[in-house]
Amino acid sequence: MKWLKEGIKEIIDIDILTFLNWDEIEKRACGGDIETEALKVITEYRECSEDQNLVKWFWKMFEAFTQEERKMYLKFVWGRSKIPVDTSSLYYKHRITCYTDWAKNSMPKSHTCFFMIDIPEYKEYDTMVARIKYAIETCGEIDDDYSVDSIRDEDEDGGNDSY
């Protein structure tokens, strides 16, 4: 029981347990649904603003995401799949950076250490949704840790698959 109590103390202040019901305790320990407004409140914009179409499209897309897609998005941009209940002490806020000089059908790029996504200025909503969904569904690694540039050419190592 001692170990259980110590583990709970890591997540929740034991002194407030008597004031919370089971639902509130579960939400603090495991997180709840990912709400669009909760992410919006902690979002900053670079090279764009909330009133631009691209940003409006982004929030329209996020609002339409299922909870599973929202978790995948957070994993893609942050390496985590939940937003903490208390976001007041976040070191990095969620950041959306828009790039007008990228090809209009480029893939988005994430920076999980900084809770950021870089997106090109897509010309169409459907293109943006398709590119971002593809990225969040297929990205198994964080950031550029294993980018195309790090894949060896077979000719370099004689076709040997062992590294």
N, C-alpha and C positions, 0 to 999 in steps of 0.2 A: 504494500500500500504506500510505503514511503516513496518508492521510485515513481509511482503513478502521480502522487501529489507533486513531486519535484518536476515531472514532465509537464503537468498542467500549469504550474507556476511559470514555465517558460513562455506560455502562450497567453495566459489570462491571469490577471492579478487576483489571487485567491480571496482577498478581502471583498471583492465585488461579487463573488459567486452567489452569495445569499440574496443579492438584489436582481439576479438574472433568472429568467425561466430557461428551460431546456433548449428552446428554439434559439434564444439569444446566445447561449453558450456554444451551441453547435455552429452558429454563424461566425462567432469570434474565432473558434478553433479551426473550422473547415472552410470558411468563406461562404458567401451566398451567391445568388445569381449575379452575373456581371451586367450591371445596368449602364446604359449609354450615358446617362447624366453623370454617373460616378466617374466615368472616364473623361467626359468633357470638362469637368471641373478641374481636373489635374492635367489638362492639355495646354501646351504652348505651341505657337506657330512660328516658323521661320520661312522667310521668303514667300509668305502667303498670309491670309487673314481669314477669320471666320466667315466673312461675307463673300468670299470667292466661291465660284461654282465648284471647283475641285474639292474644297473643304466641305461644302454642303453635300456634295456627292458622297464623300467619305463617310459622313455621319448618317446619311440615308442608307448606305451600304451596311454600316455597322449596326444600325437599328434593325435591319432586315436579317442580320446574322442570327443563327440559332445559338443557343448557349455553348454548344460544342465548337462552333466556328469562332465564337468570341474567345473561348479558351485557347484555340489554336492561334488566333491573332495575337493574344497576349504572349503566348509562348514564342511566337515569331519575333516580336519586337522587344520582349523583356526577359525571355527565358523562364518566365513564371506563368502560371495559368489562372491566377486569381488576383483581384485587387484587394489590398488590405482594408479592413473595416475602418481603421484610422489612417488616413493618408496625409495627415498634417506634418509628419516627419519624413516624408519621402525626400531622399537626397536629389533624385532626378525626377522631374515631372515627365509625363508622356509628351513627346515632341513629334510634330509632323512638319517635315521640311519639304517644300515643293521646289522642283527644279524645272525651269523653263528651257534650259539648254540641253536636256536629255531628249533622246528619241521619244516620240509621243506614244510608242507602244512598248517601252522598256519595262523591265521587271522592277518592282519596288526593292529597296534594300533596307535591311534593318541593322541596328546597332544595339544589341541586347544589353551591353554594359551601361548604356545611356538612355534606354527606354525610348528609342527613336525609330521612326520610319522615314525614309526618303522616297518620295514618289515623283514621277515625272508629271508634267502637266498634260494629262490624258485629254484627248479631244472628245471622247465619248464615255459616258457613264458605264456602259456595258464592258468596254475594254478595261477600265479601271477595276471593276468587280472581278472580271475574269483573271486579270494578272495578279491581283492581291489574293484571290482565293487559291490560285495555283501555287503561289508562294507559300501561303500558310499551310496548305495541305501536303506539300511535297518537301518542305524544308525540314530535314532531319537533324541538321547541325545548326549551331548558333553562329551568327555573323558570317564572316568570310573564312572561318577556320579551315574549311575544306572547299575552297573555290576551284573553279576550272583551272586556274593557273597552277594549282598545286598537284594536278594530276600528271603523272609522268607519261611521256610518250613511250610506247613499247620499244621503239628503236633505241632509246637511251639505256635501257637495262637488258637488252637482248631478249625481250619478251618474257622475262622472268617476273612472275606476279608477286613474288615475296619482296617486301621492302625491308 
